[in-house]
Amino acid sequence: MDGNNGGNENAITPVPNEEEPTADGLPRERVVRSKPKDRQERKRRKYLDNFCTNLNEKARNGQMDRIIGRDKEIYRVEQILSRRQKNNPCLIGEPGVGKTAIAEGIAQKIVSGDVPFRLLDKE
């Protein structure tokens, strides 16, 4: 083999890791994925952006009003989202009762960093 991956975009490249030498003093190798992950991420984001609204972005840009009077509900949804299992809250109710306000309140808290550790980097 001449070292050329032949245009295979899914190649995995070993990169030496100087921080963790092996017992014989040689550097260990770690796996680093090349750009296809970025392309896949862009493709996934394209569909999400077409069909969904990123509430975290709206909260970061100040496009949401402050949520008032939904602290208990927001706290309960935070608890559910922080679980390891069965962590899918389902907000059900008539139009106008505040389901979106609860989701926006969660997004605002995530952006401000006022959420449990497990939710800090979520969207």
URZI-V661950 format. One record per residue. N is the residue number from 1. RES is the residue in one letter. SS is DSSP state (h for helix, s for strand, l for the rest). BURIAL is b if it has 9 or more other C-alpha atoms within 8 Angstrom, else e. D_LAST is the distance of its C-alpha to the last C-alpha in Angstrom with 2 decimals. Layout:
<<N/RES/SS/BURIAL/D_LAST> <N/RES/SS/BURIAL/D_LAST>>
//
This chain:
<<1/M/l/e/43.27> <2/D/l/e/43.12> <3/G/l/e/39.58> <4/N/l/e/38.27> <5/N/l/e/35.53> <6/G/l/e/37.03> <7/G/l/e/33.98> <8/N/l/e/31.84> <9/E/l/e/28.31> <10/N/l/e/26.99> <11/A/l/e/29.18> <12/I/s/e/28.19> <13/T/s/e/29.77> <14/P/s/e/30.95> <15/V/s/e/30.66> <16/P/s/e/32.84> <17/N/s/b/31.30> <18/E/s/e/33.83> <19/E/s/e/32.42> <20/E/s/e/33.33> <21/P/s/b/36.86> <22/T/l/e/38.44> <23/A/l/e/41.66> <24/D/l/e/43.78> <25/G/l/e/42.14> <26/L/l/e/40.41> <27/P/s/b/36.75> <28/R/s/b/34.25> <29/E/s/e/32.17> <30/R/s/e/28.45> <31/V/s/e/26.71> <32/V/s/e/24.69> <33/R/s/b/23.29> <34/S/l/b/24.12> <35/K/l/e/22.41> <36/P/h/b/21.92> <37/K/h/e/18.58> <38/D/h/e/17.55> <39/R/h/e/19.22> <40/Q/h/e/17.58> <41/E/h/e/14.10> <42/R/h/e/15.33> <43/K/h/e/16.79> <44/R/h/e/13.78> <45/R/h/e/11.75> <46/K/h/e/14.95> <47/Y/h/e/14.93> <48/L/h/b/11.38> <49/D/h/b/12.29> <50/N/h/e/15.60> <51/F/h/e/14.76> <52/C/l/e/11.46> <53/T/l/e/10.39> <54/N/l/e/7.24> <55/L/h/b/7.63> <56/N/h/b/6.11> <57/E/h/e/8.78> <58/K/h/b/11.20> <59/A/h/b/11.03> <60/R/h/b/11.60> <61/N/l/e/14.39> <62/G/l/e/15.94> <63/Q/l/e/15.97> <64/M/l/e/15.53> <65/D/l/e/18.36> <66/R/l/e/18.42> <67/I/l/b/18.15> <68/I/l/e/21.51> <69/G/l/e/22.86> <70/R/l/b/19.90> <71/D/h/e/19.65> <72/K/h/e/20.89> <73/E/h/e/18.60> <74/I/h/b/15.43> <75/Y/h/e/16.87> <76/R/h/e/17.65> <77/V/h/b/14.22> <78/E/h/b/13.01> <79/Q/h/e/15.98> <80/I/h/b/15.28> <81/L/h/b/11.72> <82/S/h/b/13.41> <83/R/l/e/16.14> <84/R/l/e/16.99> <85/Q/l/e/18.33> <86/K/l/e/18.09> <87/N/l/b/14.56> <88/N/l/e/13.88> <89/P/l/e/14.72> <90/C/l/e/16.36> <91/L/l/e/17.02> <92/I/l/e/20.46> <93/G/l/e/22.89> <94/E/l/e/25.06> <95/P/l/e/23.92> <96/G/l/e/23.60> <97/V/l/e/23.14> <98/G/l/e/19.72> <99/K/h/b/17.09> <100/T/h/e/14.96> <101/A/h/b/15.82> <102/I/h/b/14.42> <103/A/h/b/10.98> <104/E/h/b/11.30> <105/G/h/b/12.66> <106/I/h/b/9.81> <107/A/h/b/7.54> <108/Q/h/b/10.70> <109/K/h/b/11.23> <110/I/h/b/8.07> <111/V/h/b/9.15> <112/S/h/e/12.66> <113/G/l/e/12.27> <114/D/l/e/14.05> <115/V/l/b/12.43> <116/P/l/e/13.79> <117/F/h/e/13.53> <118/R/h/e/11.70> <119/L/h/b/8.54> <120/L/l/b/8.86> <121/D/l/e/6.80> <122/K/l/e/3.79> <123/E/l/e/0.00>>
//
